Amino acid sequence: MPNISARSLAAPASPIRRLYSLAVEAKRKGKKVYHLNIGQPDIPTPAAFLRGIREAKIEVLDYAPSPGLPEAIHAVQVYYAELGFDLAPQEILITIGGSEAITFSLVVVCDPGDQVLLPEPFYPNYLGYARLANVEIIPVTTDRSEGFHLPPRQELEACLTPRTKAFLCSNPANPTGAVYTEDELDMLVDLALKHDLFLIVDEVYREFVYEGQHKSILSYPEVADRVIVVDSISKRVSACGARVGMLISRNKEVMAAAQKCATIRLSAPTLEQLGFAAFIADPHHNETIAHMIQEYRIRRDAFCEELAKIPGVTFRKPEGAFYVMFGLPVQDSEDFVRWMLTDFPGKETVMFAPGAGFYATLGKGHDEVRGAYVLKMEDLRRACAILAEGLTLYNAALARAQR
Ligand SMILES: Cc1ncc(COP(=O)(O)O)c(C=O)c1O
């Protein structure tokens, strides 16, 4: 029997989905599971988006052009112009979700063995994609007590080697909710200029900001040719299943290489690109987004208020996105998450994403979980009550077992 590849074996399964079969089994046994493990919003997809799909005049559902449907590219231009950025069509590539924009960025910027600097905890699929592309991730650990903001410049510089090609981050950040300050972004820009790096910045949560202000990396003309923005409609339009994202860069070589990658995978979904174009054509699209962000602000506040009541739970209120990475009074958060799905008594339980999978440094994150506040307020409050009870029962069961 031939061996399968080392790189596929080295790629970690997403910690967000890895324990999913236990949740399925719990549900099969009649339990209700509050899914706070995954950033799957429950907000209805806007009517204008769905109407755009329903009313599409299509006889043959054919491939879209590889760079994206002209309607979708135009919609991206309109959306970015509203943010104050004029983009040419050649600076935009429609991708199969932000996910594909991440893979294309890594593949375009790095050769096998090259390194990318990445603050941890990070969106775990960055590590998965890097492993598949044989790119080495150099983690820079950030701290819960600092709100997971970036460490001082010297600490980042100490991680650089001649093989480091890029700095990658999400801003606002998944899983930490950090929104990087202007000073932090200035520092990254300086770093990129001084050390000849690309800046790959994933801004899929751009609008999800509750404290401070988000500044796009596109605001820095001095690094225009070093910047690649990863973007997606999944969260902003509550359309995760649409699988429409985008890669944006003003670097012509980057775009030519990314466009070549795009021809290899043929095209992004046709109908959903039309849905996105219809959403942006709706004059109320910004109000729709703002309304949704307001709902997330309410959810964040309710979730944090409930978490703060649970003894031993530690966190700083997140500034953006829709996640909280919080500490638990347990030694092995993955074991606790499993136990909640397999052993927690009663008719309901809650699922979080275990923290270790958000780190590349071994031994980190074992006392943390990520919670996604993507359910309505009553459900979030109920989920926190279940968590509090779960912690008490779990720690009591562990103490009994150790006696
Ligand atoms: C930071 C970040 N980037 C990218 C993605 C993937 O987005 P998409 O659904 O567009 O592939 C996610 C999904 O959760 C994310 O949190």
The ligand as an SDF file (V2000), in Angstrom:
LIG
                    3D

 16 16  0  0  0  0  0  0  0  0999 V2000
  -10.6750   35.1890   10.0420 C   0  0  0  0  0  0  0  0  0  0  0  0
  -11.3880   34.3560    9.0380 C   0  0  0  0  0  0  0  0  0  0  0  0
  -10.9530   34.3360    7.7760 N   0  0  0  0  0  0  0  0  0  0  0  0
  -11.5410   33.5850    6.8390 C   0  0  0  0  0  0  0  0  0  0  0  0
  -12.6280   32.7860    7.1540 C   0  0  0  0  0  0  0  0  0  0  0  0
  -13.2280   31.9370    6.0960 C   0  0  0  0  0  0  0  0  0  0  0  0
  -14.1900   32.6450    5.4190 O   0  0  0  0  0  0  0  0  0  0  0  0
  -15.0290   32.0370    4.2310 P   0  0  0  0  0  0  0  0  0  0  0  0
  -16.2940   31.4910    4.7820 O   0  0  0  0  0  0  0  0  0  0  0  0
  -15.2800   33.2230    3.3760 O   0  0  0  0  0  0  0  0  0  0  0  0
  -14.2050   31.0160    3.5520 O   0  0  0  0  0  0  0  0  0  0  0  0
  -13.1320   32.7760    8.4520 C   0  0  0  0  0  0  0  0  0  0  0  0
  -14.2630   31.9220    8.8020 C   0  0  0  0  0  0  0  0  0  0  0  0
  -14.6420   31.7670    9.9250 O   0  0  0  0  0  0  0  0  0  0  0  0
  -12.4950   33.5790    9.4110 C   0  0  0  0  0  0  0  0  0  0  0  0
  -12.9250   33.6130   10.6750 O   0  0  0  0  0  0  0  0  0  0  0  0
  1  2  1  0
  2  3  1  0
  2 15  2  0
  3  4  2  0
  4  5  1  0
  5  6  1  0
  5 12  2  0
  6  7  1  0
  7  8  1  0
  8  9  2  0
  8 10  1  0
  8 11  1  0
 12 13  1  0
 12 15  1  0
 13 14  2  0
 15 16  1  0
M  END
$$$$
